[in-house]
Amino acid sequence: MRHTLVILLLVSFCSVRAQQSFVVENLTLFNGTEILANQFVKVDNGIISKVSSNPLTAQTTIDGTGKFLMPALTNAHVHTWAAPQLQEAAQAGVLNLLDMHGMEPMQEAMISLRDTLGNARLYRAGYAATTEGGHGTQYGFPIPTLSVPEDAQQWVSDRVAAGVDYIKIIVEPWKATLDKETVAAIIKEAHKADKIAVVHVSRAQDAFDALSSGADGLVHIYNDEPLTAAQLDQLNEDANFFVIPTILTTVLIQPLYYNKTAEETAEIEARLLKEVKRLYDAGIPILAGTDPPNANINIGSDLYKELAFFAKAGLPIEAVLASATSLPADKFSLENVGYIKEGFKADMLLLDKSPVEDVKHMNSIAKIWKEGVLITQE
C-alpha cells in the first residue's frame, strides 16, 4: 500500500511539473556564486531554461520587482526521525537535508519521498562510525561499531550496501572514541568506495588528525582552541576540505547542557566566529548546518540563524548564501541543485526583502518552488 501511495504521489508531482512554464522578471538574484540585478528567469518543465538580463516570455509571468530570487536551501547537518520533518523543512525553503546519523532501516521510507512535492529530499550517512560505548550509541537503537583499523573495510562495505550517500565518523573524547588509526582506515575505505568522509570533532587536534588523514570535511567546528597557524598552513597544502561549523548548536548547548553563563556563552560564540572567519580567509569552504533536533533546534527556519552567525563572523553575503545553496550541492554531489542557472532544477526561493541588505530578511520568503512547482506555505 505504501509503495502504491508513493507511486501516485510521484505521478501527481510529475504531471503538475510538466505543465509549468513561467518567467520571474525584473528581480535581483543570487545564482549560487554572485548577485545579479535586473534579471529574468524562465522555467520549463521543472528546469531553469534561461537566465537573462533581457526580457523573456512564457505562459505565466511573475513580477519580481523589488524582490530577491535565490536557490532553495540545503541544511548540511541534520538528524531526521520521521517523515513530517521533511515537510517542515520544505515549508522553510530547505529542500535538501543531509542526515549525519540515524536508523538506516527507518530512513528508507523518507528517502523514497525525495521526488514528492512538499517534502525536502533526504540524503544520509546512515549509521555513523563510532566505537562501542562511544558517542552515537546512546540514542536507544543498536548500531554497528568499530574497534580497530581492520574493522573499517567491512563496516564501510556494509554502509555502501545500505545505500548511504557519504560516510560520517565520530571522534568525541568525552566518551569512548575511535583512535586516529581507525579513523584514517575508515576514510581510506570510504574513498575506495567513492564516498566522501566527514568527521564529527570537538577538539582542534582531532580535527587536524582527521583532515591530515584525508577527511573531506568536518561536521562540527572544534571548540577547545584554534588550529595553530602551522597546522592550518599544512592542511591547506595537503588537503581540500570544508567545514560545517554548527555554531547555533554549540552556542545553544552552553547554557542548556553545561550551565554556562551568558557572559561565558558570549565568549565561546566570539571565539567560534573568529575561527570561522579565519578558516574562510584561508580559503576553506564554510557550509551551513544546524544539527537538529539537538538544543531543540528545528529542521527548517533555524537554518537562517546559522546564516546570521556567518554574517556576524564577517563572511561576505555571497559566501553566506552559498553556504546553504551551491557549496553543499557541490561538496556532497547533489545533482543539479544549488544554483539559479540554465539546466538546473527550478528549486527557488522568492523573498520579499533582500538578504543582501540584512541576512535576517531570509524570514521574508514569499514563494518556494520545488522543480518548478509552487509549494503551498501553511
Beta strands, then each sheet from edge to edge (+ up, - down):
strand 1: 21-30
strand 2: 35-44
strand 3: 47-52
strand 4: 60-63
strand 5: 68-71
strand 6: 73-78
strand 7: 94-99
strand 8: 121-124
strand 9: 167-170
strand 10: 197-200
strand 11: 217-218
strand 12: 242-243
strand 13: 348-351
strand 14: 365-370
strand 15: 373-374
sheet 1: 3+ 2- 1+ 4+
sheet 2: 3+ 2- 1+ 5+ 13- 14+ 15-
sheet 3: 6+ 7+ 8+
sheet 4: 9+ 10+ 11+ 12+
end
